Amino acid sequence: MNQSALIRPEWTPATIALMVLGFVVFWPLGLAMLAYIMFGDRLNGFKRDANNKADRWFAGCRRATSRYNTHFATGNVAFDDWRKAELDRLEEERRKLDEMREEFDNYVRELRRAKDQDEFDRFMRDRKSRPSGQNPVVDV
């Protein structure tokens, strides 16, 4: 996500102003802005999951329609053979692209996990290296 965006799902002056303005103009707008501020950081994962489900659904529809479309012959055997070969080739390309996308998603997920692990390890090293007197316990 672009970190310089004016409206991001955080408690910034701009988002608070938009939320208040939304409540003044029409209360569902203010409520929607409040929901965006509180839960907007989860939207990327939701969109990615929804798109993956939609892609799988459309892929199933494509396979179903391509199965039924092969029954309709034009009468030109050479054209029908060429069309079937091209559709098979495109289906294979689609399958390869889906596999590559899945591999990339796994790579990015593993990269994030490794980054988080590195940050956690660095935190633990720094925490252990500090003298115990520098970490006073604060009662709240």
Secondary structure, DSSP 8 states (H G I E B T S, - for coil): --TT-SS-SS--HHHHHHHHHHHHH-HHHHHHHHHHHHHGGGHHHHHHHHHHHHHHHHHHHHHHHHHHHTT---S-HHHHHHHHHHHHHHHHHHHHHHHHHHHHHHHHHHHHHHHHHHHHHHHHHHHHHS-GGG------
